[in-house]
């Protein structure tokens, strides 16, 4: 009986960079240590996952600092964003030597985080005492910035009026509105929406000459625009945007929170307030103070109802890299973005383009009927689509440029009170949700 010969190989020692090729595609390399610790990267064998929009851009992982966070209610979307902001403040700080943080909060859910980070809360409500002027030029007034400011203001006014009218502005309406914005911008004083309505009601001769229209006829031609602005000035939304700003932004401070919960229940008013509020914020955020700025837009889907508001949000997205602003937009599901407009329209295409142009996408669990739309809008592979449908609470699929990771988010005990949005449902603020993983010392 012959003995079977055994294969004998010499021992080999190598680095993990080379030896990992023995088991290809089983583990990911990860993003490295730069950024905020988020949680466990399940595709790196349980290693830590760190991320920051500015750090990812600096490492050439992404081409812009913008982010979409998408997730069904109750799957940890709010906890993830709040913990991320809280940890950013802990690493880079807020204030003169740190970052400037602004949050548009339609539901009034960021009070605890604002208190922890010492962020002032600006509450806007119809008939209230706090006013924001969407035509504010920002704190750094420079004659060389006049033309970009006019374009920004005209786009914002067009978005507001088109949203109220429920249709795009006609050619004459658009031309006269732009001429009025341009006329007011060249005055030595800061214009308001009330000033704009007054100019449209009684246009000067220069505007008539610019649009080649008799002045006596211009007011009648633009009655619909005047009535649309009147909704913000004297009717249901008066008291929020009908005069000069009544607040002072401390640019040496940590930032601010815009609380819009007073109009969250009104689907017609919320997009208007979001456009006007973000216009005011953008004027401030693009003033070039030399600090990295983070802007959070919760319920961002409501800005995609019309072509003008969608185009306005798209313009804000494109300015992020120029002015050092990282935009973080939050919505429930990818289809929400496209559902605000009919299929095939320019508005739907802009919404899809916003997702495609955003370098970082964070997707928590989606319902079964949302998997196909999510895969189409976000470019998921079949494997990624299957993963999104089986994610548990607190777990998300991260697409950072060309890198993909499945990350389970962890909360520290001290973050629970800042991130928990279910206290009212449980009736016991001290009880922790069983599905949330909490880091222990």
C-alpha positions in Angstrom: 0.0 0.0 0.0 1.5 3.3 -1.1 1.4 6.3 1.2 -0.3 9.3 -0.2 2.2 12.1 -0.6 1.3 15.4 1.2 1.8 18.8 -0.2 4.2 20.8 2.0 4.4 24.6 1.7 6.8 26.9 3.4 5.4 29.3 5.8 4.7 32.8 4.5 4.5 36.0 6.5 3.1 39.2 4.9 1.2 42.4 5.7 -2.5 42.6 5.9 -2.5 44.8 2.7 -1.2 41.7 0.8 -2.5 38.7 2.8 -6.1 40.0 2.5 -6.0 39.1 -1.2 -6.3 35.4 -0.1 -9.9 36.2 0.8 -10.9 38.8 -1.8 -14.1 40.9 -1.5 -14.8 39.8 2.1 -13.6 42.9 3.9 -13.5 46.6 3.0 -10.5 48.8 3.6 -12.6 51.5 5.4 -12.3 55.3 5.3 -9.6 55.7 7.9 -9.6 57.5 11.2 -10.2 61.1 10.1 -13.6 62.5 11.0 -16.2 61.8 13.6 -16.6 58.3 15.1 -20.0 57.1 13.9 -20.1 53.4 14.8 -19.1 49.9 13.7 -18.3 49.3 10.0 -19.7 45.8 9.4 -17.9 45.5 6.1 -14.4 45.9 7.7 -14.9 43.1 10.2 -16.3 45.3 12.9 -13.8 48.1 12.7 -14.7 51.7 13.6 -16.2 54.0 11.0 -15.3 57.7 11.0 -16.6 60.4 8.7 -16.8 64.1 8.3 -17.9 66.1 5.1 -14.9 68.3 5.1 -12.4 65.6 5.9 -13.9 63.3 3.2 -13.5 66.2 0.7 -10.0 66.9 1.9 -9.0 63.2 1.3 -10.5 63.3 -2.2 -13.1 60.7 -1.3 -15.8 63.1 -2.4 -16.2 65.9 -4.9 -18.5 68.1 -2.7 -19.4 68.4 1.0 -23.1 67.8 0.6 -25.0 64.9 2.2 -28.5 63.3 2.1 -29.8 61.3 5.0 -32.8 59.1 4.2 -34.6 56.8 6.4 -38.1 55.6 7.4 -39.4 57.1 10.7 -38.3 55.1 13.8 -35.0 53.8 12.3 -32.6 56.2 14.0 -32.3 58.9 11.4 -32.6 61.8 13.9 -30.4 60.1 16.4 -27.6 59.7 13.8 -27.7 63.4 12.7 -27.9 64.8 16.2 -25.0 62.6 17.5 -23.0 63.6 14.4 -23.4 67.3 15.1 -22.8 66.8 18.8 -19.5 65.0 18.1 -18.4 67.5 15.5 -18.7 70.2 18.2 -16.7 68.0 20.5 -13.8 67.6 18.0 -13.6 70.8 16.1 -15.5 73.1 18.5 -18.1 75.8 17.8 -17.2 79.5 18.0 -14.4 81.7 16.7 -11.9 78.9 16.5 -14.4 76.2 15.5 -17.3 75.7 13.2 -20.6 77.5 12.7 -23.7 75.3 12.8 -27.1 76.2 11.5 -30.2 73.9 11.7 -33.5 74.5 9.9 -35.9 72.6 12.3 -39.4 72.3 11.0 -40.7 70.1 13.8 -39.0 71.6 16.8 -36.9 68.5 17.6 -33.5 70.1 18.2 -34.1 72.0 21.5 -32.1 69.5 23.6 -29.2 69.6 21.2 -29.4 73.4 21.0 -29.2 73.6 24.8 -26.2 71.2 25.0 -24.3 73.2 22.3 -25.4 76.6 23.5 -27.1 77.3 20.1 -29.6 80.2 20.2 -33.1 79.2 19.0 -35.0 81.5 16.6 -38.7 80.7 16.6 -40.6 81.9 13.6 -44.4 82.0 13.8 -47.2 84.0 12.1 -47.9 87.1 14.0 -44.8 86.6 16.1 -42.2 89.2 17.1 -39.2 87.6 15.4 -38.7 88.7 11.8 -36.2 87.6 9.2 -35.6 89.6 6.0 -34.9 87.2 3.1 -33.3 90.1 1.2 -30.6 90.7 3.8 -27.3 90.9 2.0 -25.3 89.2 4.8 -22.8 90.7 7.2 -20.0 91.2 4.7 -21.2 93.9 2.3 -18.9 94.4 -0.7 -19.7 96.3 -3.8 -18.0 93.6 -5.8 -20.6 91.1 -4.5 -23.6 93.1 -5.8 -24.3 91.1 -9.0 -24.2 87.6 -7.3 -26.4 89.0 -4.5 -29.0 90.3 -7.0 -29.1 86.9 -8.8 -29.5 85.1 -5.4 -32.3 87.5 -4.3 -34.1 87.3 -7.6 -34.0 83.5 -7.6 -35.4 83.4 -4.0 -38.2 85.9 -4.8 -39.1 83.9 -7.9 -39.2 80.7 -5.9 -41.5 82.3 -3.3 -43.9 83.8 -5.8 -44.0 80.7 -7.9 -44.8 78.5 -4.9 -47.7 80.8 -3.8 -49.1 81.0 -7.3 -48.7 77.3 -8.0 -47.1 77.9 -11.4 -44.0 79.4 -12.9 -43.8 83.1 -13.4 -44.7 84.4 -16.9 -42.0 86.1 -19.0 -43.2 89.6 -18.2 -43.7 88.8 -14.5 -40.2 87.4 -14.3 -38.7 90.3 -16.1 -40.4 93.0 -13.9 -39.7 91.1 -10.7 -36.0 90.8 -11.6 -35.9 94.5 -12.5 -37.5 95.5 -9.2 -35.0 93.4 -7.2 -32.1 94.9 -9.2 -33.5 98.4 -8.6 -33.8 97.9 -4.8 -30.4 96.2 -4.5 -28.7 99.4 -5.7 -30.1 101.5 -3.0 -27.9 102.4 0.0 -30.4 100.8 2.5 -31.3 97.1 2.8 -34.6 96.4 1.0 -37.4 94.2 2.4 -40.2 92.2 0.8 -42.5 95.1 1.6 -40.2 97.5 -0.4 -40.4 95.0 -3.3 -44.2 95.0 -3.2 -44.2 98.8 -3.1 -42.0 99.0 -6.2 -44.1 96.5 -8.1 -47.2 98.4 -7.2 -45.8 101.8 -8.2 -42.8 101.0 -10.5 -40.4 103.8 -11.4 -39.8 104.9 -15.0 -36.5 103.1 -15.1 -38.2 99.7 -14.7 -40.7 100.5 -17.4 -37.9 101.4 -19.8 -36.0 98.3 -18.9 -38.9 95.9 -19.8 -40.2 98.2 -22.6 -43.6 98.6 -21.0 -45.6 101.8 -20.0 -45.3 102.4 -16.3 -49.1 103.0 -16.1 -49.7 99.4 -17.2 -46.9 97.6 -15.3 -48.8 97.5 -12.0 -51.8 95.8 -13.6 -49.6 93.4 -15.4 -48.0 92.3 -12.1 -51.1 92.2 -9.9 -50.7 88.4 -9.3 -47.1 88.8 -8.1 -48.2 91.7 -5.8 -51.1 89.6 -4.4 -48.7 86.6 -3.9 -46.2 88.7 -1.9 -49.2 90.0 0.1 -49.6 86.5 1.6 -46.3 86.9 3.3 -46.8 90.6 4.2 -50.4 91.0 5.5 -52.2 87.7 5.4 -51.7 84.2 6.9 -47.8 84.5 7.2 -47.5 88.1 8.3 -45.1 88.9 11.0 -42.2 86.6 9.9 -40.7 88.1 6.7 -42.5 91.5 6.3 -39.8 93.9 7.6 -36.2 94.2 8.6 -34.6 91.4 10.6 -35.1 91.8 14.3 -32.3 89.4 15.4 -28.6 89.8 15.5 -26.4 86.8 14.5 -23.3 86.5 16.6 -20.6 85.3 14.2 -18.3 84.6 17.0 -20.9 82.3 18.4 -21.6 78.6 17.8 -24.5 79.0 15.3 -28.3 79.0 15.5 -31.4 76.9 15.2 -34.4 78.1 13.1 -37.5 76.6 14.7 -40.3 76.5 12.2 -42.6 74.2 14.1 -45.4 76.8 14.1 -46.1 76.1 10.4 -45.1 72.5 10.2 -48.7 71.4 10.1 -49.5 73.6 7.1 -48.3 72.0 3.9 -48.9 75.2 1.9 -47.0 77.5 4.3 -44.0 75.2 5.1 -42.3 75.4 1.7 -42.7 79.2 1.7 -41.2 79.5 5.1 -38.4 77.1 4.3 -37.4 79.1 1.1 -37.5 82.4 2.9 -35.6 81.1 6.0 -32.9 79.3 3.9 -32.5 82.4 1.7 -31.7 84.4 4.9 -29.3 81.7 6.1 -27.6 81.4 2.7 -26.9 85.2 2.7 -25.2 84.8 6.0 -23.4 81.5 5.3 -21.9 82.6 2.1 -20.3 85.8 3.6 -16.9 84.3 3.7 -15.8 84.4 7.4 -13.1 81.8 7.0 -14.8 79.2 9.1 -16.2 75.8 8.1 -20.0 76.0 8.2 -22.5 73.1 8.5 -26.2 73.7 7.5 -28.8 71.1 8.3 -32.1 71.1 6.4 -34.7 68.8 8.0 -37.8 67.9 5.9 -35.9 69.1 2.8 -38.4 67.3 0.6 -40.8 70.2 0.9 -38.4 72.4 -1.1 -38.9 70.2 -4.2 -42.6 70.9 -4.9 -42.0 73.4 -7.7 -39.3 74.0 -10.3 -38.3 77.3 -8.7 -37.9 76.0 -5.2 -36.1 72.9 -6.5 -33.8 75.1 -8.6 -33.2 77.3 -5.6 -32.1 74.3 -3.5 -29.9 73.1 -6.3 -28.2 76.5 -6.4 -27.6 76.3 -2.7 -26.1 72.9 -3.2 -23.7 74.1 -5.8 -22.4 77.0 -3.6 -21.3 74.6 -0.8 -17.8 74.0 -2.0 -17.3 77.6 -3.0 -18.1 79.0 0.4 -17.1 76.2 2.7 -20.6 75.1 3.6 -21.5 71.5 4.1 -25.3 70.9 3.5 -26.9 68.0 5.3 -30.5 67.4 4.0 -32.9 65.0 5.7 -35.9 63.2 4.3 -37.8 59.9 4.8 -37.3 58.1 1.5 -35.8 58.8 -1.9 -39.2 58.7 -3.6 -40.3 61.6 -1.5 -38.0 63.8 -3.5 -39.3 62.8 -6.9 -42.9 62.5 -5.7 -43.2 66.3 -5.2 -43.5 66.7 -9.0 -44.9 64.7 -12.0 -42.6 62.1 -13.6 -40.6 63.5 -16.5 -41.0 67.1 -15.5 -38.0 69.4 -15.1 -38.8 69.6 -11.3 -38.5 65.8 -11.0 -35.3 65.8 -13.0 -33.8 68.5 -10.7 -34.8 66.4 -7.6 -33.1 63.3 -9.1 -30.1 65.4 -10.0 -29.8 66.6 -6.4 -29.4 63.0 -5.2 -27.0 62.1 -8.0 -24.9 65.2 -7.4 -24.6 64.7 -3.7 -21.4 63.0 -2.8 -22.4 61.3 0.5 -25.7 59.4 0.8 -26.7 57.8 4.1 -29.7 55.4 3.7 -31.4 53.7 6.6 -34.0 51.0 6.3 -36.6 51.5 3.5 -40.0 49.8 3.1 -40.2 46.9 0.6 -42.1 49.1 -1.9 -39.4 51.8 -1.8 -36.5 49.5 -2.6 -36.8 49.7 -6.4 -37.2 53.6 -6.5 -34.3 53.9 -4.1 -32.1 51.7 -6.2 -33.0 53.7 -9.3 -32.5 57.2 -7.8 -29.4 56.3 -5.8 -27.7 53.9 -8.2 -27.8 50.9 -5.9 -26.4 47.6 -7.0 -28.7 44.5 -6.4 -26.7 43.6 -3.4 -27.0 47.1 -1.9 -30.7 47.2 -2.6 -31.1 43.9 -0.7 -29.1 45.3 2.2 -31.2 48.4 2.6 -34.4 46.3 2.8 -33.0 44.3 5.8 -31.3 47.0 7.9 -32.2 47.1 11.6 -32.7 50.2 13.6 -29.6 52.3 13.9 -27.9 50.7 10.9 -27.4 52.5 7.6 -25.8 52.0 4.2 -23.3 54.7 3.6 -22.1 55.7 0.1 -19.2 58.1 0.4 -18.1 58.8 -3.1 -17.1 55.4 -4.6 -16.9 53.8 -1.1 -19.7 51.8 0.4 -20.1 50.8 4.0 -22.8 49.3 6.2 -22.5 51.1 9.6 -24.2 50.5 12.9 -24.5 53.7 14.7 -23.6 53.8 18.4 -24.8 56.3 21.0 -23.0 57.2 24.2 -25.1 57.3 27.4 -24.9 61.1 27.6 -26.2 61.4 24.0 -29.5 59.6 24.6 -31.4 62.7 25.9 -30.2 64.7 23.0 -31.1 62.1 20.3 -34.3 60.5 21.6 -37.5 61.6 19.8 -39.7 58.9 21.3 -39.9 60.1 24.9 -43.6 61.2 24.5 -44.6 57.8 23.1 -43.0 55.9 26.0 -43.9 58.3 28.8 -40.6 57.5 30.5 -37.8 59.8 29.4 -35.2 57.7 31.3 -36.0 54.5 29.5 -33.7 53.6 26.6 -35.0 52.0 23.4 -34.0 48.4 23.3 -33.0 48.5 19.6 -30.4 51.3 20.1 -26.9 50.2 20.9 -25.4 52.4 23.7 -21.6 52.6 24.2 -20.6 51.9 27.8 -17.4 53.2 29.5 
